Amino acid sequence: MAWDTEGTRRRLKEAAVVEFAERGPDGTTMARIAERAGINKERLYKYFGDKQALFESVLAEELEKLAAAVTPPAAGFSDIGEFAGRTFDYHAAHPELARLLQWEGLTGGPVADEAKRTAHYQDKVRAVAAAQRDGILDDDFDPAYFVFMLIGLAAWWSSVPQLAQMLTGADPADQDEHTRRRAWVVRAAERLALPLKS
């Protein structure tokens, strides 16, 4: 029987996402990841090398999933609120992504896939700047700062759910609360980004 290499790699990465999100790269071991996946630890090393390489691979792949799922709005940035809302939805459905990013920042180690990620974010900055030049978005803010703020606006709810619950008094798992938070993110993005109507 042939070994399912792709299936094994997928199971190892899925286990790594959970372990790294829960414990960070310094708090887990390759043995724990392999055990969670139900796969021999030696195979994990064979496929991914060391733990740092695995962490970087997992984080890069999770960010690629976000980029594929939340593409810029077809209508352009005039629909910036809906773009922020879809980003919020993705982070709410995948809270492990925010945790992986926080662990990356906390460890101070190498940035996973830094060149590709930087190029991706710079593309967004250029798109916002172009929308400002076209009068679609308010030109009274730095486009790079705006992109960072938009990410924070959409993702911070899932990054620190305990803070959100303390402030709102609402259970983040409640669907009505999710709807309220999403609506707030959409409205805030629109009010911050769209030019004032006279």
C-alpha positions as CSV (number, residue, x, y, z in Angstrom):
1,M,0.0,0.0,0.0
2,A,1.4,3.4,-1.0
3,W,2.1,6.0,1.7
4,D,-0.3,9.0,1.5
5,T,2.4,11.7,1.6
6,E,0.1,14.6,1.0
7,G,-2.5,13.4,3.6
8,T,0.3,12.9,6.1
9,R,1.7,16.3,5.6
10,R,-1.8,17.8,5.9
11,R,-2.5,16.0,9.2
12,L,0.8,17.1,10.5
13,K,0.2,20.7,9.6
14,E,-3.3,20.6,11.1
15,A,-1.9,19.3,14.3
16,A,0.9,21.9,14.2
17,V,-1.7,24.8,13.8
18,V,-3.5,23.7,16.9
19,E,-0.3,23.1,19.0
20,F,1.4,26.3,17.9
21,A,-1.8,28.4,18.4
22,E,-2.2,26.9,21.9
23,R,1.4,26.9,23.1
24,G,3.5,28.9,20.7
25,P,6.6,27.6,19.0
26,D,8.6,27.6,22.2
27,G,5.9,25.9,24.3
28,T,5.3,22.9,22.2
29,T,7.5,20.1,20.8
30,M,7.7,18.2,17.6
31,A,6.8,15.1,19.6
32,R,3.5,16.7,20.8
33,I,2.6,17.7,17.2
34,A,3.4,14.2,15.9
35,E,1.4,12.6,18.7
36,R,-1.6,14.9,18.0
37,A,-1.4,13.9,14.3
38,G,-1.0,10.2,15.1
39,I,2.1,10.1,13.0
40,N,5.7,9.1,13.7
41,K,7.9,12.0,14.9
42,E,10.7,11.1,12.5
43,R,8.3,11.6,9.6
44,L,7.5,15.1,10.9
45,Y,11.2,16.0,10.9
46,K,11.6,14.4,7.4
47,Y,8.9,16.6,5.9
48,F,9.5,19.9,7.7
49,G,13.0,19.9,9.2
50,D,13.0,21.6,12.5
51,K,10.3,23.2,14.6
52,Q,11.0,26.8,13.4
53,A,10.7,25.7,9.8
54,L,7.4,24.0,10.6
55,F,6.1,27.0,12.4
56,E,7.0,29.3,9.5
57,S,5.5,26.9,7.0
58,V,2.2,26.7,9.0
59,L,1.9,30.4,9.5
60,A,2.6,31.2,5.8
61,E,0.0,28.7,4.7
62,E,-2.6,30.0,7.1
63,L,-2.0,33.6,5.8
64,E,-2.3,32.3,2.2
65,K,-5.7,30.8,3.1
66,L,-6.8,34.2,4.5
67,A,-5.6,36.0,1.3
68,A,-7.5,33.5,-0.9
69,A,-10.7,33.7,1.2
70,V,-10.8,37.5,1.6
71,T,-10.0,39.1,-1.7
72,P,-10.4,42.8,-2.3
73,P,-14.0,43.7,-3.1
74,A,-15.0,43.4,-6.8
75,A,-16.6,46.9,-6.5
76,G,-13.3,48.3,-5.4
77,F,-12.7,50.0,-2.1
78,S,-16.0,51.9,-2.2
79,D,-17.2,48.7,-0.4
80,I,-14.5,48.9,2.2
81,G,-17.0,48.1,5.0
82,E,-17.9,44.8,3.5
83,F,-14.2,44.0,3.0
84,A,-13.6,44.7,6.7
85,G,-16.7,42.6,7.5
86,R,-15.4,39.6,5.5
87,T,-12.0,39.9,7.2
88,F,-13.8,40.0,10.6
89,D,-15.7,36.8,9.6
90,Y,-12.6,35.0,8.6
91,H,-10.8,35.8,11.8
92,A,-13.8,34.8,13.9
93,A,-14.0,31.5,12.1
94,H,-10.2,31.0,12.4
95,P,-9.0,32.4,15.7
96,E,-5.9,30.4,15.6
97,L,-4.5,32.7,12.9
98,A,-4.4,35.7,15.3
99,R,-2.7,33.5,17.9
100,L,-0.1,32.3,15.5
101,L,0.7,35.9,14.5
102,Q,0.9,36.9,18.1
103,W,3.3,34.1,18.9
104,E,5.4,35.1,15.9
105,G,5.7,38.6,17.3
106,L,6.3,37.5,20.9
107,T,9.1,35.1,20.1
108,G,11.0,37.7,18.2
109,G,12.3,35.1,15.8
110,P,12.4,35.2,12.1
111,V,9.3,36.4,10.3
112,A,7.7,33.6,8.3
113,D,7.9,34.2,4.5
114,E,8.7,37.8,5.1
115,A,9.5,38.9,1.6
116,K,6.2,37.4,0.2
117,R,4.1,38.8,3.0
118,T,5.7,42.2,2.7
119,A,5.0,42.3,-1.0
120,H,1.4,41.2,-0.3
121,Y,0.8,44.0,2.2
122,Q,2.5,46.6,0.0
123,D,0.1,45.7,-2.7
124,K,-2.7,46.5,-0.4
125,V,-1.1,49.8,0.6
126,R,-0.7,50.7,-3.1
127,A,-4.4,49.7,-3.7
128,V,-5.6,52.0,-0.9
129,A,-3.4,54.8,-2.2
130,A,-4.8,54.4,-5.6
131,A,-8.4,54.5,-4.2
132,Q,-7.5,57.7,-2.4
133,R,-6.2,59.3,-5.6
134,D,-9.4,58.2,-7.3
135,G,-11.5,59.9,-4.5
136,I,-13.0,56.5,-3.4
137,L,-11.3,56.6,0.0
138,D,-10.5,59.6,2.2
139,D,-7.0,60.8,1.5
140,D,-6.6,62.2,5.0
141,F,-4.6,59.2,6.3
142,D,-1.5,57.3,5.5
143,P,-2.4,54.3,3.4
144,A,0.0,52.0,5.2
145,Y,-1.4,53.0,8.6
146,F,-4.9,52.5,7.3
147,V,-4.2,49.0,6.2
148,F,-2.7,48.2,9.6
149,M,-5.7,49.8,11.3
150,L,-8.2,47.9,9.2
151,I,-6.5,44.5,10.0
152,G,-6.7,45.4,13.7
153,L,-10.3,46.6,13.5
154,A,-11.3,43.2,12.0
155,A,-9.0,40.8,13.8
156,W,-8.6,42.2,17.3
157,W,-12.0,40.8,18.4
158,S,-10.7,37.3,17.9
159,S,-7.2,38.1,19.1
160,V,-8.3,39.1,22.6
161,P,-11.8,37.6,23.1
162,Q,-11.5,38.0,26.9
163,L,-11.1,41.8,26.5
164,A,-14.0,41.9,24.1
165,Q,-16.2,40.0,26.6
166,M,-15.2,42.2,29.5
167,L,-16.0,45.4,27.6
168,T,-19.2,44.2,26.0
169,G,-20.4,41.8,28.6
170,A,-21.4,39.5,25.7
171,D,-20.4,35.9,25.0
172,P,-18.4,36.0,21.7
173,A,-19.9,32.6,20.8
174,D,-23.4,34.1,20.7
175,Q,-24.4,34.5,17.0
176,D,-26.4,37.7,17.7
177,E,-23.2,39.2,19.3
178,H,-21.2,38.1,16.3
179,T,-23.7,39.9,14.0
180,R,-23.5,43.1,16.2
181,R,-19.7,43.1,16.2
182,R,-19.5,42.5,12.4
183,A,-21.9,45.4,11.8
184,W,-19.8,47.6,14.0
185,V,-16.6,46.7,12.1
186,V,-18.3,47.4,8.8
187,R,-19.7,50.8,10.0
188,A,-16.4,51.8,11.6
189,A,-14.4,51.0,8.4
190,E,-16.8,53.0,6.3
191,R,-16.8,56.0,8.6
192,L,-13.0,56.0,8.9
193,A,-12.3,55.4,5.2
194,L,-15.0,56.9,3.0
195,P,-14.9,60.6,2.1
196,L,-17.4,62.7,4.0
197,K,-20.4,63.6,1.9
198,S,-21.3,67.2,1.7
